[in-house]
Amino acid sequence: MTNKPQIFADQRVAHFLARWPWRVVQGQVEGLAVKPSTDVSNLVTSALGLTPEQVLYLGDSDVDMYTARNARYRAVGVIWGFRSEAELRAAGAQDIAQS
């Protein structure tokens, strides 16, 4: 799940993450509000056949933490991205991954 355009998301996954199977790669598409709206998270959760309570959402930004909280996912901030632990926690991170 990304706010990057769908074509960019598909290209990045194909290039960098091809060795893992992906059931859903969801980028920005016309007609769906971007994160932190629940438009995309609801679509992904439904496509995976999951309830929000079954999702652990990792992200490196405040927008990711807001997205997780809005979608009722477990919000895990990762500090190897571009936000600090304090910023991630302030945005709603329930847990922090350091590596």
DSSP file with accessible surface (Angstrom, degrees, kcal/mol):
  #  RESIDUE AA STRUCTURE BP1 BP2  ACC     N-H-->O    O-->H-N    N-H-->O    O-->H-N    TCO  KAPPA ALPHA  PHI   PSI    X-CA   Y-CA   Z-CA
    1    1 A M              0   0   63      0, 0.0     2,-0.3     0, 0.0    26,-0.2   0.000 360.0 360.0 360.0 121.0    0.0    0.0    0.0
    2    2 A T        -     0   0   32     24,-2.1     7,-0.1     2,-0.2     4,-0.0  -0.984 360.0-133.6-146.4 155.9    1.6    3.2   -1.2
    3    3 A N  S    S+     0   0   48     -2,-0.3    24,-0.1    24,-0.2     3,-0.1   0.397  78.8 106.7 -87.4   0.1    0.6    6.7   -2.2
    4    4 A K  S    S-     0   0  114      1,-0.1    24,-3.3     2,-0.1    -2,-0.2  -0.458  90.2 -82.5 -72.0 152.4    2.9    6.4   -5.2
    5    5 A P  B  >  -a   28   0A  65      0, 0.0     4,-2.5     0, 0.0     3,-0.3  -0.215  40.4-114.6 -55.6 147.9    1.2    5.9   -8.6
    6    6 A Q  H  > S+     0   0   39     22,-1.9     4,-2.9     1,-0.2     5,-0.2   0.887 114.7  53.0 -54.1 -44.8    0.2    2.3   -9.3
    7    7 A I  H  > S+     0   0  110      1,-0.2     4,-2.3    21,-0.2    -1,-0.2   0.911 110.6  47.8 -61.3 -40.1    2.6    1.9  -12.2
    8    8 A F  H  > S+     0   0   80     -3,-0.3     4,-2.5     2,-0.2    -1,-0.2   0.926 111.8  50.0 -65.2 -45.0    5.5    3.1  -10.0
    9    9 A A  H  X S+     0   0    7     -4,-2.5     4,-2.4     1,-0.2     5,-0.2   0.934 111.5  48.3 -59.6 -46.9    4.4    0.7   -7.2
   10   10 A D  H  X S+     0   0   71     -4,-2.9     4,-2.5     1,-0.2    -1,-0.2   0.913 112.3  48.9 -60.8 -43.1    4.2   -2.2   -9.7
   11   11 A Q  H  X S+     0   0   96     -4,-2.3     4,-2.1    -5,-0.2    -1,-0.2   0.904 111.6  48.6 -64.4 -42.7    7.6   -1.5  -11.2
   12   12 A R  H  X>S+     0   0   89     -4,-2.5     4,-3.1     2,-0.2     5,-0.6   0.924 112.7  47.4 -65.6 -42.8    9.3   -1.2   -7.8
   13   13 A V  H  X5S+     0   0   26     -4,-2.4     4,-1.9    -5,-0.2    -2,-0.2   0.942 113.0  49.0 -64.5 -44.2    7.8   -4.4   -6.5
   14   14 A A  H  <5S+     0   0   68     -4,-2.5     4,-0.3    -5,-0.2    -1,-0.2   0.882 119.8  38.3 -62.5 -36.0    8.8   -6.2   -9.8
   15   15 A H  H  <5S+     0   0  133     -4,-2.1    -2,-0.2    -5,-0.2    -1,-0.2   0.929 131.5  20.6 -81.8 -48.1   12.4   -4.9   -9.6
   16   16 A F  H  <5S+     0   0  134     -4,-3.1    -3,-0.2    -5,-0.2    -2,-0.2   0.701 132.3  32.2 -98.5 -22.7   13.2   -5.0   -5.8
   17   17 A L  S ><<S+     0   0   59     -4,-1.9     3,-1.6    -5,-0.6    -3,-0.2   0.107  73.4 121.1-126.6  23.5   10.8   -7.5   -4.3
   18   18 A A  T 3   +     0   0   73     -4,-0.3    -1,-0.1     1,-0.3     4,-0.1   0.730  65.6  67.6 -65.7 -23.3   10.2  -10.0   -7.1
   19   19 A R  T 3  S+     0   0  206     -3,-0.1    -1,-0.3     2,-0.1    -2,-0.1   0.630  94.0  68.0 -76.5  -9.1   11.4  -13.0   -5.1
   20   20 A W  S <  S-     0   0  116     -3,-1.6     2,-0.3     2,-0.0    -3,-0.0  -0.878  89.1-116.4-107.6 142.7    8.4  -12.8   -2.7
   21   21 A P        -     0   0  124      0, 0.0     2,-0.5     0, 0.0    -2,-0.1  -0.568  28.0-162.8 -76.7 136.9    4.9  -13.5   -3.7
   22   22 A W        -     0   0  131     -2,-0.3     3,-0.1     1,-0.1    -5,-0.0  -0.984  17.1-175.3-122.4 122.1    2.5  -10.5   -3.5
   23   23 A R  S    S+     0   0  186     -2,-0.5     2,-0.4     1,-0.3    -1,-0.1   0.798  80.1  20.1 -82.7 -29.4   -1.3  -11.0   -3.6
   24   24 A V        +     0   0   39      2,-0.0     2,-0.4    24,-0.0    -1,-0.3  -0.993  54.0 178.3-143.8 130.8   -1.9   -7.3   -3.6
   25   25 A V        -     0   0   37     -2,-0.4     2,-0.6    -3,-0.1   -15,-0.1  -0.970  19.9-173.5-126.4 112.5    0.2   -4.3   -4.6
   26   26 A Q        +     0   0   26     -2,-0.4   -24,-2.1   -17,-0.1     2,-0.2  -0.933  10.7 162.3-119.6 117.1   -1.9   -1.1   -4.3
   27   27 A G        -     0   0    0     -2,-0.6     2,-0.3   -26,-0.2   -24,-0.2  -0.438  52.4 -54.4-110.7-169.5   -0.7    2.3   -5.4
   28   28 A Q  B     +a    5   0A  93    -24,-3.3   -22,-1.9    -2,-0.2     2,-0.3  -0.528  60.4 171.4 -73.0 126.9   -2.5    5.5   -6.1
   29   29 A V    >   -     0   0   51     -2,-0.3     3,-1.7     3,-0.3    -3,-0.0  -0.971  40.9 -89.6-134.2 152.4   -5.3    5.2   -8.6
   30   30 A E  T 3  S+     0   0  201     -2,-0.3     3,-0.1     1,-0.2     0, 0.0  -0.318 110.7  27.9 -61.0 136.1   -7.9    7.6   -9.8
   31   31 A G  T 3  S+     0   0   76      1,-0.2     2,-0.5    -2,-0.0    -1,-0.2   0.295 100.2  93.8  96.7 -11.5  -11.1    7.4   -7.7
   32   32 A L  S <  S-     0   0   51     -3,-1.7    -3,-0.3     5,-0.0    -1,-0.2  -0.969  74.4-126.2-115.1 130.4   -9.5    6.2   -4.5
   33   33 A A        -     0   0   45     -2,-0.5     7,-0.6     1,-0.1     2,-0.0  -0.450  32.4-119.3 -69.0 143.6   -8.4    8.7   -1.8
   34   34 A V    >   -     0   0   54      1,-0.2     3,-2.1    -2,-0.1     5,-0.2  -0.284  51.2 -36.2 -79.9 168.3   -4.8    8.2   -0.8
   35   35 A K  T 3  S+     0   0   22      1,-0.3    -1,-0.2     3,-0.1     3,-0.1  -0.323 121.1  39.5 -56.3 141.7   -3.5    7.3    2.7
   36   36 A P  T 3  S+     0   0   47      0, 0.0    -1,-0.3     0, 0.0    34,-0.1  -0.957 100.1  93.2 -92.3  13.0   -4.4    8.0    5.4
   37   37 A S  S <> S-     0   0   35     -3,-2.1     4,-0.6     1,-0.1     3,-0.4  -0.254  78.8-128.5 -58.3 154.0   -7.9    7.6    4.0
   38   38 A T  H  > S+     0   0   44      1,-0.2     4,-2.9     2,-0.2     5,-0.3   0.479  87.9  95.6 -85.4  -0.5   -9.3    4.2    4.5
   39   39 A D  H  > S+     0   0   66     -5,-0.2     4,-1.5     1,-0.2    -1,-0.2   0.948  93.5  33.9 -52.7 -52.8  -10.2    3.8    0.8
   40   40 A V  H  > S+     0   0    4     -7,-0.6     4,-2.6    -3,-0.4     5,-0.2   0.925 118.1  51.6 -73.5 -43.5   -7.1    2.0    0.0
   41   41 A S  H  X S+     0   0    0     -4,-0.6     4,-2.9     1,-0.2     5,-0.3   0.914 109.8  50.4 -63.1 -39.5   -6.7    0.1    3.3
   42   42 A N  H  X S+     0   0   82     -4,-2.9     4,-2.3     2,-0.2    -1,-0.2   0.910 110.8  50.1 -62.7 -40.7  -10.3   -1.2    3.0
   43   43 A L  H  X S+     0   0   74     -4,-1.5     4,-2.6    -5,-0.3    -2,-0.2   0.939 114.0  44.0 -62.1 -46.7   -9.6   -2.4   -0.5
   44   44 A V  H  X S+     0   0   17     -4,-2.6     4,-2.0     2,-0.2    -2,-0.2   0.935 112.9  50.7 -66.8 -46.2   -6.4   -4.2    0.5
   45   45 A T  H  X>S+     0   0    9     -4,-2.9     5,-2.3    -5,-0.2     4,-0.5   0.937 113.8  45.7 -57.8 -45.4   -7.9   -5.8    3.6
   46   46 A S  H ><5S+     0   0   93     -4,-2.3     3,-1.3    -5,-0.3    -1,-0.2   0.925 110.0  53.2 -64.1 -44.7  -10.9   -7.0    1.6
   47   47 A A  H 3<5S+     0   0   58     -4,-2.6    -1,-0.2     1,-0.3    -2,-0.2   0.828 111.4  47.3 -61.7 -30.4   -8.7   -8.3   -1.3
   48   48 A L  H 3<5S-     0   0   45     -4,-2.0    -1,-0.3    -5,-0.2    -2,-0.2   0.518 110.6-123.1 -87.8  -6.5   -6.7  -10.3    1.3
   49   49 A G  T <<5 +     0   0   67     -3,-1.3     2,-0.3    -4,-0.5    -3,-0.2   0.847  66.6 133.0  68.6  34.6   -9.8  -11.7    3.0
   50   50 A L      < -     0   0   61     -5,-2.3    -1,-0.2    -6,-0.2    -2,-0.1  -0.759  56.0-127.8-114.8 160.3   -8.7  -10.3    6.3
   51   51 A T    >   -     0   0   65     -2,-0.3     3,-2.1    -3,-0.1     4,-0.3  -0.726  35.6-110.2 -95.4 156.8  -10.3   -8.3    9.1
   52   52 A P  G >  S+     0   0   20      0, 0.0     3,-1.8     0, 0.0    22,-0.4   0.860 117.7  62.9 -55.4 -34.4   -8.5   -5.1   10.2
   53   53 A E  G 3  S+     0   0  127      1,-0.3    19,-0.1    20,-0.1    20,-0.1   0.676  97.8  57.7 -67.0 -14.1   -7.7   -6.8   13.5
   54   54 A Q  G <  S+     0   0  117     -3,-2.1     2,-0.5    19,-0.0    -1,-0.3   0.440  89.7  94.1 -92.3  -1.2   -5.6   -9.4   11.6
   55   55 A V    <   -     0   0   25     -3,-1.8    19,-2.4    -4,-0.3     2,-0.6  -0.820  53.1-165.2-104.5 130.7   -3.3   -6.8   10.0
   56   56 A L  E     -b   74   0B 106     -2,-0.5     2,-0.7    17,-0.2    19,-0.2  -0.957  18.8-158.6-106.6 114.8    0.0   -5.7   11.3
   57   57 A Y  E     -b   75   0B  20     17,-3.0    19,-2.9    -2,-0.6     2,-0.4  -0.872   5.9-165.6-106.6 114.4    0.9   -2.5    9.4
   58   58 A L  E     +b   76   0B  90     -2,-0.7     2,-0.3    17,-0.2    19,-0.2  -0.819  19.7 155.4 -97.8 137.3    4.5   -1.4    9.2
   59   59 A G  E     -b   77   0B   6     17,-2.1    19,-2.6    -2,-0.4    22,-0.1  -0.989  41.2-145.4-157.5 161.6    5.4    2.1    8.1
   60   60 A D  S    S+     0   0   44     -2,-0.3    22,-0.6    17,-0.2    23,-0.3   0.162  76.7  60.5-115.9  17.8    8.1    4.7    8.4
   61   61 A S  S  > S-     0   0   11      1,-0.1     4,-1.8    20,-0.1     5,-0.1  -0.935  82.7-112.6-141.4 164.9    6.0    7.9    8.4
   62   62 A D  H  > S+     0   0   51     -2,-0.3     4,-2.8     1,-0.2     5,-0.2   0.897 118.1  57.9 -62.5 -37.7    3.3    9.7   10.3
   63   63 A V  H  > S+     0   0   46      1,-0.2     4,-2.6     2,-0.2    -1,-0.2   0.909 104.5  51.6 -60.5 -39.3    0.9    9.1    7.4
   64   64 A D  H  > S+     0   0   12      2,-0.2     4,-2.6     1,-0.2    -1,-0.2   0.912 110.3  48.1 -63.3 -41.2    1.5    5.4    7.7
   65   65 A M  H  X S+     0   0    0     -4,-1.8     4,-2.6     2,-0.2    -2,-0.2   0.925 112.4  48.4 -67.8 -40.1    0.7    5.5   11.4
   66   66 A Y  H  X S+     0   0  102     -4,-2.8     4,-2.8     2,-0.2    -2,-0.2   0.905 111.4  51.7 -64.1 -40.0   -2.5    7.5   10.7
   67   67 A T  H  X S+     0   0    0     -4,-2.6     4,-2.2    -5,-0.2     6,-0.2   0.943 110.7  47.2 -60.7 -48.4   -3.4    5.1    8.0
   68   68 A A  H  X>S+     0   0    0     -4,-2.6     5,-2.8     1,-0.2     4,-0.6   0.934 114.7  45.7 -59.9 -46.8   -3.0    2.1   10.3
   69   69 A R  H ><5S+     0   0  120     -4,-2.6     3,-1.0     1,-0.2    -1,-0.2   0.919 112.2  50.6 -65.9 -42.5   -5.0    3.7   13.1
   70   70 A N  H 3<5S+     0   0   89     -4,-2.8    -1,-0.2     1,-0.2    -2,-0.2   0.865 114.0  45.7 -61.4 -36.3   -7.8    4.9   10.7
   71   71 A A  H 3<5S-     0   0    2     -4,-2.2    -1,-0.2    -5,-0.2    -2,-0.2   0.492 113.9-118.3 -84.5  -5.1   -8.0    1.3    9.3
   72   72 A R  T <<5 +     0   0  152     -3,-1.0    -3,-0.2    -4,-0.6     2,-0.2   0.780  66.5 143.2  68.1  29.5   -8.0   -0.2   12.8
   73   73 A Y      < -     0   0    8     -5,-2.8     2,-0.5    -6,-0.2    -1,-0.2  -0.565  64.9 -94.7 -86.5 163.3   -4.7   -2.1   12.0
   74   74 A R  E     -b   56   0B 110    -19,-2.4   -17,-3.0   -22,-0.4     2,-0.6  -0.692  45.5-137.8 -76.7 122.7   -1.9   -2.6   14.5
   75   75 A A  E     +b   57   0B   0     -2,-0.5    19,-2.6    17,-0.2    20,-1.4  -0.764  25.0 179.6 -93.5 118.0    0.4    0.3   13.9
   76   76 A V  E     -bc  58  95B  13    -19,-2.9   -17,-2.1    -2,-0.6     2,-0.3  -0.969  14.5-151.7-120.1 117.1    4.1   -0.5   13.9
   77   77 A G  E     -bc  59  96B   0     18,-2.6    20,-3.1    -2,-0.5     2,-0.5  -0.686   4.7-151.8 -86.2 137.2    6.6    2.3   13.2
   78   78 A V  E >   - c   0  97B   7    -19,-2.6     3,-0.8    -2,-0.3     5,-0.3  -0.945   1.7-158.0-110.2 125.9    9.9    1.4   11.6
   79   79 A I  T 3  S+     0   0   58     18,-2.1    19,-0.1    -2,-0.5     6,-0.1   0.443  80.0  78.3 -89.5   5.9   12.8    3.7   12.5
   80   80 A W  T 3  S+     0   0  150     17,-0.3    -1,-0.2     4,-0.1   -20,-0.1   0.421  87.5  72.2 -89.8   6.2   15.0    2.9    9.5
   81   81 A G  S <  S-     0   0   31     -3,-0.8   -20,-0.1     2,-0.3    -2,-0.1   0.320 110.9 -71.8 -90.4-134.8   12.8    5.1    7.4
   82   82 A F  S    S+     0   0  125    -22,-0.6     2,-0.3     2,-0.1   -21,-0.1   0.247 102.8  73.7-118.4  17.6   12.7    8.9    7.5
   83   83 A R  S    S-     0   0   78     -5,-0.3    -2,-0.3   -23,-0.3     2,-0.1  -0.950  75.2-118.9-127.5 151.3   10.9    9.6   10.8
   84   84 A S     >  -     0   0   53     -2,-0.3     4,-2.4     1,-0.1     5,-0.2  -0.345  28.7-108.2 -81.3 165.7   12.1    9.3   14.3
   85   85 A E  H  > S+     0   0   70      1,-0.2     4,-2.9     2,-0.2     5,-0.2   0.912 120.3  54.0 -58.0 -43.2   10.6    7.0   17.0
   86   86 A A  H  > S+     0   0   74      1,-0.2     4,-2.4     2,-0.2    -1,-0.2   0.917 109.6  46.9 -59.9 -43.5    9.2   10.1   18.8
   87   87 A E  H  > S+     0   0   95      2,-0.2     4,-1.4     1,-0.2    -1,-0.2   0.903 113.1  49.0 -64.9 -42.1    7.4   11.2   15.6
   88   88 A L  H  <>S+     0   0    0     -4,-2.4     5,-2.4     2,-0.2     4,-0.3   0.923 112.7  47.0 -65.0 -43.4    6.0    7.7   14.9
   89   89 A R  H ><5S+     0   0  115     -4,-2.9     3,-1.6     1,-0.2    -2,-0.2   0.912 109.3  54.2 -64.7 -40.9    4.8    7.3   18.4
   90   90 A A  H 3<5S+     0   0   90     -4,-2.4    -1,-0.2     1,-0.3    -2,-0.2   0.818 107.3  52.3 -62.1 -29.6    3.2   10.8   18.4
   91   91 A A  T 3<5S-     0   0    6     -4,-1.4    -1,-0.3    -3,-0.2    -2,-0.2   0.436 134.3 -85.3 -87.5  -1.6    1.3    9.7   15.2
   92   92 A G  T < 5 +     0   0   16     -3,-1.6   -17,-0.2    -4,-0.3    -3,-0.2   0.544  64.9 163.9 115.3   8.2    0.0    6.6   16.8
   93   93 A A      < -     0   0    9     -5,-2.4    -1,-0.2     1,-0.2   -17,-0.2  -0.402  18.1-168.5 -59.2 127.8    2.6    3.8   16.5
   94   94 A Q  S    S+     0   0   62    -19,-2.6     2,-0.3     1,-0.2   -18,-0.2   0.702  74.0  16.4 -87.9 -26.1    1.7    1.1   19.0
   95   95 A D  E    S-c   76   0B  65    -20,-1.4   -18,-2.6    -3,-0.0     2,-0.4  -0.953  70.6-139.6-140.5 161.4    5.0   -0.7   18.6
   96   96 A I  E     -c   77   0B  30     -2,-0.3     2,-0.5   -20,-0.2   -18,-0.2  -0.988   6.1-156.1-127.6 130.6    8.4    0.3   17.1
   97   97 A A  E     -c   78   0B  24    -20,-3.1   -18,-2.1    -2,-0.4   -17,-0.3  -0.930   8.9-177.1-103.1 127.6   10.7   -2.0   15.0
   98   98 A Q              0   0  132     -2,-0.5    -1,-0.1     1,-0.2   -20,-0.1   0.594 360.0 360.0-100.4 -16.6   14.3   -1.0   15.2
   99   99 A S              0   0  139    -20,-0.0    -1,-0.2   -19,-0.0   -20,-0.0  -0.975 360.0 360.0-153.8 360.0   15.8   -3.5   12.7
